[in-house]
Amino acid sequence: MRLPRSLFTLLIVLVILAIMGFVATRFFYFLARVEQNQVGVQFRNGQIVNVVGPGLYTDAGLYVDLKTVNQSAIQFSVQDDEIITSDKQRVGVIVNGDIFRPTIAQADLIRNNWASYSEIYLSDAAAKARVEALARQAMKVCVGQRTFENNVIGSARDELRNCIDDELSRLSQNYALQINNVTVPNIILSAEVQALLDQITKSRLETEKADQDKLRAEAQALAEQAKQRGEVAVAQARIQEEAKQQTVLAQLEKDKLAAQQAVIETQKANDLLAAQKDLEINKAKATAAAEKAKADLAQSLALAQMYAQFPSYLQLQIATANASALKATDKIIFTPEGTTPTIVLPGPGVVPTVNTNPPASNTNTSP
């Protein structure tokens, strides 16, 4: 059966276009896109000529091509139910993490490793499969070098995770891959092992509880002792403070008495000084008075001395004094020595009387 000429012609054209399209893809690409989360690898003649970041690229030449490497994280999860610990126990481990390929800043790693590992750079499935195999190896190494207890109980799981993370990162360096966010979400145990572990855990918890009870009792006893010591210390401190206050008050009272005594002594000293001053003043006054009296009596003393030396002069002075004492109206009565004169005051019916019988001895004249 022969095909119609028009249909045959159409087939020929399609074949020619397919051949031209295939050939065209070998000799140029136009406005090829590299996305934001990708790195582009440009080829000529099967050789890498450049590693580029996000953008649009055009090139023409012999066997040119542009391939893209995804930069997004590739999640992986590995489970191995039969891993033997160093003490011959079987455990299962699950490990999760993220895979990252080299970035534009690590272009040299892409160039150097492309020939060997281009498949894991271009295929997420290939990268995931390779890392999962490495993770199983890291799990066996880390679990196998630890005992059951050091893999399963308490903070040992964190140590196991760190070991797997370090070992897996070391193995992945050969492929220029970076492994982040490694976790060990679960340790898988057989029913028999789980039961034994529960018993061990229960026994340990009971032991820890007993220890905690003991520690709590000891702590309570220590707290009570501390409380009693505190009360004693407070009482002692109060007594000491009272004694201190009494000492301070006694010292203040002593200082007060000393101050008062000092004031009294000062006052006494001032009074004594004042008395001494007064005594000195009085002595000076007495001396002055004595000197004044001496000065005042000097003439009298001189006269007395003269009278003593010259009695006749004394008699003269007496006579002079008597004479100067008489007035024109004075009356003189002469009486014998040793007798008392009789004086008759004049008045109505009284006449003067004169004693005319003098004694035979000398007669003294007196007023």
C-alpha positions in Angstrom: 0.0 0.0 0.0 1.5 3.2 -1.1 1.1 6.4 1.1 -0.5 9.4 -0.5 2.2 11.9 -1.9 1.1 14.6 0.5 1.4 12.4 3.6 4.7 11.1 2.4 5.9 14.7 2.0 4.8 15.6 5.5 6.7 12.7 7.0 9.8 13.7 5.1 9.5 17.3 6.4 9.0 16.1 10.0 12.0 13.9 9.9 14.1 16.7 8.4 12.9 19.1 11.1 13.7 16.6 13.9 17.2 16.1 12.5 17.7 19.8 12.2 16.4 20.3 15.8 18.7 17.6 17.1 21.7 19.1 15.3 20.7 22.6 16.3 20.8 21.6 20.0 24.3 20.5 19.5 25.5 23.8 18.1 23.7 26.6 20.0 21.3 27.4 22.7 19.3 30.7 23.0 18.2 32.5 26.1 18.6 29.3 28.2 17.4 30.1 31.8 19.2 29.3 35.1 16.8 29.7 38.0 17.4 31.4 41.3 18.0 28.1 43.1 20.3 26.7 40.4 23.8 26.9 39.2 24.5 26.6 35.5 27.4 24.7 33.9 28.3 25.7 30.4 30.0 23.1 28.0 31.8 23.2 24.7 33.1 20.1 23.0 32.1 18.2 26.2 34.4 20.4 28.4 33.2 22.7 31.2 34.0 26.3 30.1 32.2 28.2 32.9 30.0 27.8 36.0 27.4 30.6 36.2 24.7 31.8 38.5 21.0 32.6 37.9 20.2 34.4 34.6 19.6 34.0 30.8 22.4 32.6 28.6 23.0 32.2 24.9 25.9 30.4 23.2 26.8 28.9 19.8 29.6 26.6 18.9 30.5 23.0 18.4 28.7 20.8 20.8 27.6 23.6 23.2 25.3 22.8 26.1 24.1 24.3 29.4 23.2 22.1 32.3 21.7 23.2 35.7 22.6 21.9 39.2 19.7 22.3 41.7 20.7 24.1 44.9 17.6 23.2 47.0 17.9 20.9 50.0 17.2 17.2 49.3 15.7 15.5 52.3 16.7 11.9 53.1 15.6 9.4 55.7 17.4 6.1 56.4 16.3 3.3 58.7 18.4 0.3 59.6 16.7 -2.2 62.0 19.7 -4.5 62.5 22.8 -2.8 63.8 25.0 -4.6 66.4 26.4 -2.7 69.3 29.9 -3.3 70.8 28.3 -5.5 73.5 26.4 -7.6 70.9 23.0 -6.0 71.2 20.7 -5.4 68.3 19.2 -2.0 67.8 17.5 -0.1 65.0 18.3 3.5 64.1 16.5 6.1 62.0 18.5 9.1 60.6 17.1 12.1 58.8 18.9 15.1 57.2 19.3 17.4 54.2 21.7 17.2 51.2 23.2 20.3 49.6 25.2 20.3 46.3 28.1 22.7 45.7 27.2 26.4 45.2 28.4 29.0 42.8 31.1 29.9 45.4 32.3 26.3 45.1 32.6 26.3 41.3 36.0 24.5 41.5 34.4 21.6 43.3 31.9 21.2 40.5 34.6 21.4 37.8 36.8 18.9 39.6 34.1 16.4 40.5 31.9 16.6 37.4 33.4 13.8 35.5 32.9 11.4 38.4 29.8 12.6 40.1 27.8 14.6 37.5 24.9 12.1 38.0 24.4 13.0 41.7 24.7 16.8 40.8 22.0 16.5 38.1 19.7 13.8 39.7 18.1 14.2 43.1 17.3 10.5 43.2 21.0 9.6 42.6 22.2 12.1 45.2 19.6 10.8 47.7 20.6 7.1 47.1 24.3 7.8 47.4 23.9 9.7 50.7 21.5 7.1 52.2 24.2 4.5 51.5 26.7 6.7 53.3 24.3 7.3 56.2 23.9 3.5 56.7 27.7 3.1 56.8 28.0 6.0 59.3 25.2 4.5 61.5 27.0 1.1 61.6 30.3 2.7 62.5 28.9 4.9 65.3 26.5 2.4 66.8 29.0 -0.5 66.5 31.7 1.4 68.6 29.3 2.0 71.5 27.6 -0.2 74.0 23.9 -0.6 74.1 23.5 1.7 77.0 25.7 4.4 75.3 23.6 4.2 72.2 20.1 4.3 73.8 19.9 5.7 77.2 19.7 9.4 78.2 22.1 11.8 76.6 23.8 9.0 74.7 21.4 9.6 71.9 22.8 13.1 71.4 26.3 11.7 71.4 25.2 9.1 68.8 23.7 11.9 66.6 26.8 13.9 66.7 28.9 10.9 65.8 26.7 10.1 62.8 26.7 13.7 61.7 30.5 13.9 61.8 31.0 10.6 60.1 28.4 11.2 57.4 29.9 14.7 56.7 33.3 13.2 56.4 32.2 10.6 53.9 30.2 13.1 51.9 33.2 15.4 51.4 34.5 12.9 48.7 31.4 13.9 46.6 31.6 17.6 47.4 28.2 17.3 49.1 27.3 19.0 52.3 25.0 17.3 54.9 23.1 19.4 57.4 20.3 19.1 59.9 21.1 15.5 60.8 18.7 14.0 63.4 18.2 10.7 65.1 14.5 10.8 65.8 14.1 7.2 67.0 16.0 4.2 68.3 14.2 1.0 67.3 14.3 -1.9 69.9 12.9 -5.4 69.7 10.0 -6.3 72.0 12.3 -8.4 74.2 14.9 -5.7 74.4 12.3 -3.1 75.1 10.9 -5.1 78.0 14.4 -5.5 79.5 15.1 -1.9 79.0 11.8 -1.0 80.7 12.8 -3.1 83.7 16.2 -1.5 83.8 14.7 1.9 83.5 12.2 1.1 86.2 14.9 -0.2 88.5 17.0 2.8 87.8 14.2 5.2 88.4 13.4 3.4 91.7 17.1 3.7 92.7 17.2 7.3 91.7 13.9 7.9 93.6 15.4 6.3 96.7 18.5 8.4 96.3 16.4 11.5 95.8 14.3 10.6 98.9 17.5 10.2 100.8 18.9 13.4 99.5 15.6 15.2 100.2 15.7 13.9 103.8 19.3 14.9 104.2 18.5 18.3 102.7 15.6 18.7 105.1 17.8 17.8 108.0 20.4 20.2 106.8 17.8 22.8 106.3 16.5 22.3 109.9 20.0 22.5 111.2 20.7 25.6 109.2 17.4 27.1 110.5 18.4 26.3 114.1 21.9 27.6 113.5 20.4 30.7 112.0 18.1 31.2 115.0 21.1 30.7 117.4 23.1 33.1 115.2 20.3 35.6 115.3 20.0 35.3 119.1 23.8 35.6 119.5 23.8 38.5 117.1 21.0 40.2 119.1 22.9 39.7 122.4 26.1 40.9 120.8 24.3 43.9 119.4 22.7 44.7 122.7 26.2 44.3 124.4 27.6 46.5 121.7 24.9 49.1 122.2 25.4 49.0 126.0 29.1 49.4 125.5 28.5 52.3 123.2 26.0 53.8 125.7 28.5 53.3 128.5 31.2 54.9 126.4 28.9 57.8 125.6 28.0 58.2 129.3 31.7 58.0 130.2 32.5 60.6 127.5 29.6 62.7 128.9 31.0 62.5 132.5 34.5 63.2 131.2 33.1 66.2 129.4 31.2 67.4 132.4 34.3 66.8 134.6 36.4 68.7 132.1 33.8 71.6 132.2 33.9 71.5 136.0 37.7 71.4 136.0 37.7 74.2 133.6 35.3 76.2 135.7 37.3 75.5 138.8 40.4 76.5 137.0 38.7 79.6 135.8 37.4 80.3 139.4 40.8 79.7 140.9 42.4 81.9 138.3 39.7 84.5 139.0 40.3 84.1 142.8 44.1 84.4 142.2 43.5 87.5 140.1 41.2 88.9 142.8 43.7 88.1 145.5 46.5 89.8 143.5 44.2 92.7 142.9 43.3 93.0 146.6 47.0 92.6 147.5 47.8 95.4 145.1 45.0 97.5 146.5 46.1 96.8 150.0 49.7 97.6 149.1 48.5 100.8 147.5 46.3 101.6 150.4 49.2 101.0 152.8 51.4 103.2 150.7 48.7 105.8 150.6 48.2 105.5 154.3 51.9 105.8 154.9 51.9 108.8 152.6 48.9 110.2 154.5 50.5 109.6 157.9 53.9 110.6 157.0 53.4 114.2 158.2 51.6 113.0 161.3 54.3 110.5 162.0 56.9 113.1 161.6 55.1 115.4 164.0 54.6 112.6 166.5 58.4 111.9 166.3 59.1 115.6 166.8 56.7 115.8 169.7 58.4 112.8 171.2 61.8 114.3 170.8 60.7 117.8 171.9 58.1 117.8 174.7 58.3 121.5 175.1 57.3 121.9 171.5 54.3 119.6 172.2 53.3 121.8 175.1 53.5 124.8 172.8 51.4 123.2 170.2 48.8 122.3 173.0 48.7 125.8 174.2 48.4 127.1 170.7 45.6 124.7 170.0 43.8 125.6 173.2 44.2 129.3 172.5 43.0 128.9 169.0 40.1 126.9 170.2 38.8 129.7 172.6 36.2 132.1 171.4 35.2 135.5 172.8 32.1 134.0 174.3 33.8 130.9 175.9 34.0 130.6 179.7 37.1 129.3 181.4 36.9 127.4 184.6 40.0 126.6 186.6 39.8 123.5 188.8 42.3 121.6 190.8 43.9 118.6 189.2 42.0 115.5 189.7 38.7 117.2 190.5 35.5 117.4 188.4 34.3 121.0 187.8 30.8 121.9 188.5 29.2 123.7 185.6 26.1 125.7 186.1 24.3 126.7 183.0 22.9 130.3 183.2 19.2 130.8 183.2 16.5 132.7 185.0 17.4 133.0 188.7 20.8 131.4 188.3 24.0 133.4 188.7 27.4 132.2 187.8 29.3 130.4 190.6 33.1 130.3 190.8 35.1 127.9 193.0 37.5 130.1 194.8 39.2 127.4 196.9 42.1 126.2 194.7 44.5 123.5 196.0 47.9 124.4 197.2 49.7 122.3 194.3 50.1 123.3 190.8 47.0 124.1 188.9 46.3 122.7 185.3 44.2 124.7 183.0 41.6 122.8 181.0 38.7 123.9 179.0 
